[in-house]
Amino acid sequence: MKSKHDFYIAFYEQLALQGFQAYAAYDKNDHIADICFKGYNIAHLTKADAIEPNPHAEIPIGAMEQIRHIARETAIGCGICTEKPYDETKHERLPEGLRKISEFDGTILAASHHHLLGYIFHTYKDGQPDTWQSFYNKAEAARDFAVKSGLVDERQIFTGNELAAIYNNAIKIRIMPDNDLTAKETEALDSVIEKIEYLVPELAEIVSSVFENEHEAEQEGVEV
């Protein structure tokens, strides 16, 4: 998830799947969206990202709890961090409710808690407000902090999609019976695969599952 806008889109889609409808707010001064059920406006999503009941509506029992549950599940599905990334007794408290997680060469990685969106991460150069960036994904925040602080050269970083593409193609080459690889090339390719599996373990799990399914299909074919 790149921004709150992405969350709202996913949230509205999940609401629709469960019988609710979200529309652009009639009162745009305070609300982002009006949430309706069977044509009746029963709740509002406010600019403070709070889900509040419509005081003028008769709200079905359990509807507000269901809407808030959908919001929480959507946030988790969007990859928002739900585990506290700091310890109040160890990490310095900063203005605006932030907690400093790390600092290097004047660059700060901090986090704050959002009642609806979990833990949000922020990176910035101390004293340079124009460098401020917020992230709803811990890995993306850590990557930006590493680059912004100079710990890592941006040219040396691969995105998750890029790593997946490299991994998938490396696996394909490795298992080809006629790949014409020398012993050194095979060793180097295996090293790349192992490093990516260490960085992104779920890729190895996906490939393993695919192989298992293919093997089962082959066994079923033999039996037939």
Rosetta silent file (secondary structure, phi, psi, omega in degrees, C-alpha in Angstrom):
SEQUENCE: MKSKHDFYIAFYEQLALQGFQAYAAYDKNDHIADICFKGYNIAHLTKADAIEPNPHAEIPIGAMEQIRHIARETAIGCGICTEKPYDETKHERLPEGLRKISEFDGTILAASHHHLLGYIFHTYKDGQPDTWQSFYNKAEAARDFAVKSGLVDERQIFTGNELAAIYNNAIKIRIMPDNDLTAKETEALDSVIEKIEYLVPELAEIVSSVFENEHEAEQEGVEV
SCORE:     score description
SCORE:     0.000 S_00000001
   1 L     0.000  127.367 -177.148    0.000    0.000    0.000 S_00000001
   2 L   -93.215  -29.023 -176.304    1.433    3.334   -1.069 S_00000001
   3 L  -155.925  172.486  177.061   -1.057    5.736    0.492 S_00000001
   4 H   -62.637  -28.755  179.554   -4.314    6.045    2.396 S_00000001
   5 H   -58.829  -40.785  178.082   -6.035    6.374   -0.973 S_00000001
   6 H   -62.382  -39.456  178.666   -5.135    2.752   -1.730 S_00000001
   7 H   -63.303  -45.804 -178.007   -6.649    1.711    1.594 S_00000001
   8 H   -59.689  -42.919  179.913   -9.878    3.570    0.912 S_00000001
   9 H   -59.558  -48.425  179.823  -10.292    1.901   -2.486 S_00000001
  10 H   -64.431  -39.071 -179.969   -9.776   -1.561   -0.989 S_00000001
  11 H   -63.497  -45.783 -179.823  -12.039   -0.717    1.964 S_00000001
  12 H   -63.714  -37.115  178.692  -14.894    0.444   -0.259 S_00000001
  13 H   -64.564  -43.063  179.542  -14.586   -2.711   -2.351 S_00000001
  14 H   -68.223  -35.685  175.809  -14.791   -4.913    0.747 S_00000001
  15 H   -60.322  -45.415 -178.368  -17.768   -2.942    2.039 S_00000001
  16 H   -62.111  -37.207 -179.921  -19.598   -3.535   -1.247 S_00000001
  17 H   -66.622  -21.879 -177.427  -18.888   -7.275   -1.068 S_00000001
  18 L  -111.691   22.704  170.057  -20.571   -7.388    2.339 S_00000001
  19 L    91.921    5.544  177.574  -23.695   -5.426    1.481 S_00000001
  20 E  -105.093  164.113  175.844  -22.625   -1.850    2.272 S_00000001
  21 E  -132.954  139.961  177.560  -22.091    1.068   -0.088 S_00000001
  22 E  -116.036  131.510 -179.835  -19.669    3.979    0.207 S_00000001
  23 E  -127.779  156.912  175.196  -20.330    7.286   -1.528 S_00000001
  24 E   -54.833  135.010 -173.089  -18.539   10.621   -1.678 S_00000001
  25 L   -63.478  139.227  175.375  -19.515   12.484    1.483 S_00000001
  26 L   -69.240  -42.702  177.186  -22.353   14.969    1.341 S_00000001
  27 L   -95.995   91.038 -174.276  -20.639   17.028    4.051 S_00000001
  28 L   -76.472   -8.558  179.593  -17.133   17.345    2.583 S_00000001
  29 L   -72.220  -34.287 -176.078  -15.932   19.628    5.384 S_00000001
  30 L  -116.411  -25.324 -170.712  -15.771   16.828    7.934 S_00000001
  31 E  -116.323  151.400  173.939  -16.269   13.547    6.091 S_00000001
  32 E   -93.332  -42.319 -177.100  -14.514   11.585    3.361 S_00000001
  33 E  -147.875  153.111  170.862  -17.348    9.160    2.664 S_00000001
  34 E  -102.631  132.413 -179.824  -20.885    8.273    3.679 S_00000001
  35 E  -106.180  124.480 -174.451  -21.435    4.566    4.332 S_00000001
  36 E  -116.567  156.546  175.839  -24.885    3.274    3.490 S_00000001
  37 E  -138.409  119.953 -177.305  -26.846    0.095    4.080 S_00000001
  38 L    53.554   39.681  175.201  -29.925   -0.705    1.987 S_00000001
  39 L    86.734   -3.407 -178.847  -30.000    2.896    0.790 S_00000001
  40 E  -107.149  133.223  178.855  -29.770    4.486    4.238 S_00000001
  41 E   -76.117  108.421 -175.289  -26.772    6.540    5.347 S_00000001
  42 E  -108.601  -13.638 -176.670  -25.764    4.864    8.610 S_00000001
  43 E  -156.754  165.513  178.539  -22.138    5.971    9.112 S_00000001
  44 E  -129.120  145.210  167.611  -19.409    8.362    8.065 S_00000001
  45 E  -101.787  114.628 -173.017  -15.703    7.987    7.392 S_00000001
  46 E   -86.837  169.324  178.572  -14.227   11.202    8.745 S_00000001
  47 L   -68.360  -15.230  174.944  -11.140   13.116    7.662 S_00000001
  48 L   -90.389   12.830  179.381   -9.520   11.882   10.877 S_00000001
  49 L    61.755   31.918  176.104   -9.985    8.330    9.518 S_00000001
  50 L  -103.234  146.285  176.723  -12.587    7.544   12.155 S_00000001
  51 E  -103.900  111.801 -173.872  -15.731    5.534   11.443 S_00000001
  52 E  -119.070  142.805  177.731  -18.618    7.245   13.186 S_00000001
  53 E   -69.865  150.023  174.504  -22.331    6.375   13.273 S_00000001
  54 L   -76.430  114.257 -175.834  -24.792    8.756   11.669 S_00000001
  55 L   -64.627  -14.100 -177.200  -26.567   10.316   14.697 S_00000001
  56 L  -101.910    6.807 -175.797  -29.714   10.832   12.625 S_00000001
  57 L  -115.245  153.279  171.988  -30.055    7.246   11.401 S_00000001
  58 L   -88.978  112.432 -171.685  -31.498    4.050   12.809 S_00000001
  59 L   -99.260  127.915  178.376  -28.510    1.711   12.679 S_00000001
  60 L   -57.939  145.949  179.904  -28.953   -2.081   12.451 S_00000001
  61 L   -60.540  129.056  177.208  -27.576   -3.996   15.423 S_00000001
  62 L    85.582   -6.485 -176.258  -23.957   -4.982   14.865 S_00000001
  63 H   -64.878  -43.447 -178.546  -23.547   -2.874   11.711 S_00000001
  64 H   -65.592  -41.250  178.332  -20.934   -0.507   13.163 S_00000001
  65 H   -63.033  -38.727  179.601  -18.910   -3.383   14.584 S_00000001
  66 H   -66.408  -42.585  179.876  -19.037   -5.117   11.202 S_00000001
  67 H   -62.585  -44.093  179.740  -17.894   -1.990    9.340 S_00000001
  68 H   -66.694  -35.861  176.884  -14.973   -1.479   11.727 S_00000001
  69 H   -64.320  -42.329  178.023  -14.055   -5.159   11.420 S_00000001
  70 H   -60.609  -40.867  179.411  -14.012   -4.828    7.627 S_00000001
  71 H   -62.597  -44.823 -179.813  -11.730   -1.807    7.973 S_00000001
  72 H   -64.331  -44.236 -179.676   -9.285   -3.677   10.222 S_00000001
  73 H   -65.821  -35.998  178.000   -9.205   -6.735    7.962 S_00000001
  74 H   -65.545  -42.733  179.261   -8.692   -4.526    4.916 S_00000001
  75 H   -60.421  -44.271  178.847   -5.783   -2.750    6.569 S_00000001
  76 H   -63.985  -41.786  179.155   -4.122   -6.066    7.381 S_00000001
  77 H   -64.006  -26.015  178.773   -4.749   -7.286    3.836 S_00000001
  78 L   -82.070   -0.772  177.580   -3.050   -4.170    2.490 S_00000001
  79 L    87.909   15.945  179.887    0.141   -5.115    4.350 S_00000001
  80 L   -70.562  140.647 -177.992   -0.098   -2.507    7.084 S_00000001
  81 E   -71.290  126.009  178.981    2.112   -3.214   10.093 S_00000001
  82 L  -109.934   -9.860  178.349    0.051   -4.373   13.092 S_00000001
  83 L   -96.154  131.222 -176.669    2.942   -5.293   15.410 S_00000001
  84 L   -59.385  122.259 -176.149    4.380   -2.459   17.480 S_00000001
  85 L   -90.730    7.531 -178.324    7.817   -1.629   16.001 S_00000001
  86 L  -144.191  165.687  178.464    9.099    0.246   19.048 S_00000001
  87 L  -120.426  119.466 -176.939    9.380    0.052   22.825 S_00000001
  88 L   -57.223  -26.603 -177.980    8.228    3.130   24.755 S_00000001
  89 L   -82.986  -11.950 -176.010   10.897    2.489   27.399 S_00000001
  90 L  -119.903  -30.942 -174.782   13.743    2.412   24.868 S_00000001
  91 L   -97.541  133.508 -176.042   12.829    4.509   21.852 S_00000001
  92 L   -62.757  137.148  176.436   12.928    8.298   22.067 S_00000001
  93 E   -84.918  130.214  179.991    9.616   10.129   21.925 S_00000001
  94 L  -111.821  169.586  176.510    9.478   12.779   19.209 S_00000001
  95 H   -60.927  164.042  177.570    6.911   15.518   18.485 S_00000001
  96 H    65.188   22.802  177.301    3.619   14.610   16.779 S_00000001
  97 H    74.087   18.882 -179.225    3.413   11.304   18.660 S_00000001
  98 L   -87.215  156.312  171.045    6.369    9.744   16.839 S_00000001
  99 E  -123.633  127.689 -179.595    8.874    7.243   18.207 S_00000001
 100 E   -75.618  122.555  178.771   12.401    7.247   16.820 S_00000001
 101 E   -93.280  -40.908 -178.949   13.324    3.764   15.623 S_00000001
 102 E  -156.830  156.528  176.840   16.702    4.536   14.082 S_00000001
 103 E  -147.632  136.873  177.150   18.975    7.413   13.103 S_00000001
 104 E  -150.400  124.806  176.351   22.053    7.584   10.901 S_00000001
 105 L    51.584   43.246  175.778   23.910   10.609    9.599 S_00000001
 106 L    82.004    0.538  177.014   21.018   12.956   10.366 S_00000001
 107 E  -101.783  134.671 -174.310   18.371   10.733    8.768 S_00000001
 108 E  -118.057  136.668  170.483   15.581    9.488   11.018 S_00000001
 109 E  -111.476  119.386 -177.264   13.291    6.499   10.782 S_00000001
 110 E  -130.942  167.446  179.216   10.290    6.930   13.065 S_00000001
 111 E  -140.825  153.665  176.249    6.886    5.350   13.571 S_00000001
 112 E  -140.057  156.201 -179.662    3.500    6.407   14.864 S_00000001
 113 E   -98.749  135.035  178.092    0.320    4.521   15.697 S_00000001
 114 E  -116.380  130.301 -173.407   -2.877    5.132   13.765 S_00000001
 115 L   -60.580  -25.346 -178.192   -6.137    3.907   15.306 S_00000001
 116 L  -109.698  -34.733 -172.023   -7.379    2.571   11.959 S_00000001
 117 L  -104.237   16.529  177.714   -4.293    2.045    9.809 S_00000001
 118 E    72.130 -141.813 -177.535   -1.937    0.359   12.278 S_00000001
 119 E   -99.445  126.641 -178.890    1.657    1.573   12.493 S_00000001
 120 E  -108.068  139.075 -177.213    2.823    4.165    9.981 S_00000001
 121 E  -107.545  149.328 -177.338    6.508    4.787    9.290 S_00000001
 122 E  -136.456  139.671  174.382    8.202    8.078    8.488 S_00000001
 123 E  -125.844  142.726  177.764   11.647    8.970    7.134 S_00000001
 124 E  -167.479  157.391  173.137   13.198   12.414    7.006 S_00000001
 125 E   -85.393  129.598 -177.981   16.402   14.374    7.252 S_00000001
 126 L   -57.355  125.606  179.328   16.613   16.151   10.607 S_00000001
 127 L    82.966    3.870 -179.929   15.805   19.828   10.100 S_00000001
 128 E  -125.984   82.252 -176.179   14.671   19.298    6.489 S_00000001
 129 E   -60.023  -23.521 -179.122   10.852   18.999    6.464 S_00000001
 130 E   -70.667  -12.426  179.935   10.792   18.780    2.669 S_00000001
 131 E   -92.375    0.079 -175.864   12.419   15.314    2.908 S_00000001
 132 E   -65.892  130.852  174.062    9.536   13.877    4.990 S_00000001
 133 E  -139.580  141.898  179.223    7.931   10.736    3.602 S_00000001
 134 E  -112.569  146.420 -177.661    5.361    8.399    5.143 S_00000001
 135 E  -134.781  142.997  178.344    5.028    4.664    4.497 S_00000001
 136 L  -104.983   12.303  178.594    2.329    2.137    5.279 S_00000001
 137 L  -135.344  127.343 -174.864    4.725   -0.767    4.787 S_00000001
 138 H   -62.787  -41.892 -177.591    7.678   -1.457    7.109 S_00000001
 139 H   -64.866  -40.611  179.285    9.937   -2.905    4.398 S_00000001
 140 H   -65.818  -37.949  178.372    9.422    0.094    2.109 S_00000001
 141 H   -65.724  -43.209  179.881   10.194    2.473    4.972 S_00000001
 142 H   -63.609  -38.638  179.155   13.392    0.595    5.865 S_00000001
 143 H   -64.822  -43.888 -179.615   14.470    0.663    2.216 S_00000001
 144 H   -65.723  -39.859  178.523   13.887    4.413    1.957 S_00000001
 145 H   -62.304  -42.770 -179.510   15.752    5.037    5.218 S_00000001
 146 H   -62.318  -40.455 -179.878   18.743    3.010    4.005 S_00000001
 147 H   -73.515  -46.624 -175.604   18.895    4.978    0.752 S_00000001
 148 H   -64.371  -32.874 -178.381   18.151    8.413    2.242 S_00000001
 149 L   -85.102  -11.162 -178.802   20.787    7.993    4.957 S_00000001
 150 L    87.587    5.791  178.286   23.434    6.767    2.515 S_00000001
 151 L   -66.398  -32.500 -177.496   23.718    3.331    4.115 S_00000001
 152 L  -135.111  140.443  174.674   22.855    1.704    0.786 S_00000001
 153 L   -76.312  127.097 -177.694   23.252    2.808   -2.803 S_00000001
 154 H   -55.143  -31.093 -178.929   19.802    2.930   -4.408 S_00000001
 155 H   -68.733  -14.238 -179.061   21.219    1.223   -7.492 S_00000001
 156 H   -95.542    1.994 -175.617   21.952   -1.854   -5.366 S_00000001
 157 L  -103.747  134.701  174.074   18.368   -2.346   -4.195 S_00000001
 158 L  -107.829  143.329  175.055   15.820   -4.575   -5.907 S_00000001
 159 L   -77.628  168.917  178.986   12.096   -4.253   -5.357 S_00000001
 160 H   -59.525  -41.157  179.035   10.019   -7.245   -4.306 S_00000001
 161 H   -65.352  -39.082  179.229    8.697   -7.668   -7.854 S_00000001
 162 H   -66.254  -42.164  177.848   12.196   -7.517   -9.296 S_00000001
 163 H   -62.907  -39.889  179.704   13.464  -10.131   -6.839 S_00000001
 164 H   -63.579  -41.661  179.472   10.515  -12.377   -7.681 S_00000001
 165 H   -64.681  -44.128  178.374   11.242  -12.079  -11.410 S_00000001
 166 H   -61.805  -44.876 -177.553   14.946  -12.861  -10.898 S_00000001
 167 H   -63.636  -48.020 -177.965   14.109  -15.796   -8.638 S_00000001
 168 H   -60.535  -42.038 -179.490   11.497  -17.310  -10.952 S_00000001
 169 H   -72.116  -34.840  177.299   13.784  -17.157  -13.966 S_00000001
 170 H   -64.076  -41.093  178.351   16.752  -18.504  -11.992 S_00000001
 171 H   -63.685  -43.876 -179.891   14.649  -21.490  -10.903 S_00000001
 172 H   -59.528  -45.390  179.655   13.510  -22.127  -14.477 S_00000001
 173 H   -64.712  -41.297 -175.301   17.099  -22.114  -15.757 S_00000001
 174 H   -64.216  -37.940 -175.084   18.306  -24.273  -12.873 S_00000001
 175 H   -90.404   -5.608  177.055   15.769  -27.069  -13.424 S_00000001
 176 L   -66.261  129.505 -178.621   16.085  -27.165  -17.212 S_00000001
 177 L   -65.666  -28.545 -177.979   17.755  -30.481  -18.151 S_00000001
 178 L  -116.099   55.311 -177.498   19.702  -28.853  -21.011 S_00000001
 179 L   -85.488   -8.508  176.209   20.746  -25.572  -19.426 S_00000001
 180 L    57.696   27.876  178.893   24.405  -25.953  -20.523 S_00000001
 181 L   -83.671  141.504  173.645   25.640  -24.466  -17.249 S_00000001
 182 L   -79.012  171.802  179.199   29.165  -25.154  -16.102 S_00000001
 183 H   -60.476  -41.709  179.990   29.840  -26.260  -12.532 S_00000001
 184 H   -66.552  -40.420 -179.781   30.881  -22.705  -11.566 S_00000001
 185 H   -66.897  -38.671  177.362   27.805  -21.180  -13.224 S_00000001
 186 H   -64.279  -41.853  178.493   25.540  -23.678  -11.441 S_00000001
 187 H   -62.593  -42.807 -179.863   27.200  -22.841   -8.124 S_00000001
 188 H   -65.800  -40.560  179.852   26.768  -19.105   -8.747 S_00000001
 189 H   -66.130  -41.742  177.516   23.107  -19.558   -9.723 S_00000001
 190 H   -61.930  -35.976  178.908   22.421  -21.661   -6.634 S_00000001
 191 H   -65.224  -41.521  178.282   24.006  -18.929   -4.504 S_00000001
 192 H   -63.204  -45.258 -179.652   21.683  -16.299   -6.007 S_00000001
 193 H   -60.985  -43.981 -179.347   18.636  -18.525   -5.405 S_00000001
 194 H   -63.814  -40.404  179.941   19.631  -19.154   -1.779 S_00000001
 195 H   -64.898  -41.657 -179.743   20.165  -15.438   -1.096 S_00000001
 196 H   -67.824  -38.008  177.892   16.769  -14.517   -2.517 S_00000001
 197 H   -64.671  -32.426  176.986   15.106  -17.300   -0.522 S_00000001
 198 H   -69.076  -40.386 -178.626   16.749  -15.917    2.605 S_00000001
 199 H   -74.801  -38.810 -177.063   15.470  -12.404    1.841 S_00000001
 200 L  -131.222   79.480 -175.292   12.000  -13.487    0.689 S_00000001
 201 H   -57.195  -30.778 -176.070   11.191  -16.924    2.203 S_00000001
 202 H   -64.742  -24.092  177.808    7.661  -16.934    0.797 S_00000001
 203 H   -64.227  -43.474  178.926    9.048  -17.251   -2.751 S_00000001
 204 H   -63.714  -37.620 -179.693   10.595  -20.623   -1.886 S_00000001
 205 H   -66.005  -38.901  179.195    7.304  -21.744   -0.309 S_00000001
 206 H   -64.667  -47.015 -179.533    5.370  -20.830   -3.468 S_00000001
 207 H   -61.966  -42.652  179.137    7.790  -22.702   -5.731 S_00000001
 208 H   -60.134  -41.525  179.621    7.719  -25.736   -3.414 S_00000001
 209 H   -64.896  -40.342  178.954    3.914  -25.747   -3.506 S_00000001
 210 H   -62.224  -45.961  179.781    3.906  -25.576   -7.317 S_00000001
 211 H   -61.164  -40.642  179.924    6.301  -28.515   -7.556 S_00000001
 212 H   -63.295  -42.340  179.267    4.178  -30.545   -5.142 S_00000001
 213 H   -64.708  -41.404  178.936    1.029  -29.874   -7.184 S_00000001
 214 H   -64.338  -39.902  179.887    2.799  -30.803  -10.403 S_00000001
 215 H   -64.845  -42.242  178.846    4.098  -34.011   -8.829 S_00000001
 216 H   -63.358  -39.741  179.283    0.616  -34.933   -7.602 S_00000001
 217 H   -64.286  -39.700  178.626   -0.790  -34.267  -11.062 S_00000001
 218 H   -64.777  -40.561  179.703    1.865  -36.502  -12.623 S_00000001
 219 H   -64.802  -40.768  178.376    1.085  -39.283  -10.125 S_00000001
 220 H   -64.869  -36.241  178.044   -2.608  -39.041  -10.881 S_00000001
 221 H   -65.433  -37.182  178.947   -1.808  -39.234  -14.582 S_00000001
 222 H   -66.441  -42.747 -178.524    0.202  -42.408  -14.044 S_00000001
 223 H   -63.049  -37.732  179.209   -2.630  -44.010  -12.092 S_00000001
 224 L   -67.794    0.000    0.000   -5.084  -43.245  -14.859 S_00000001
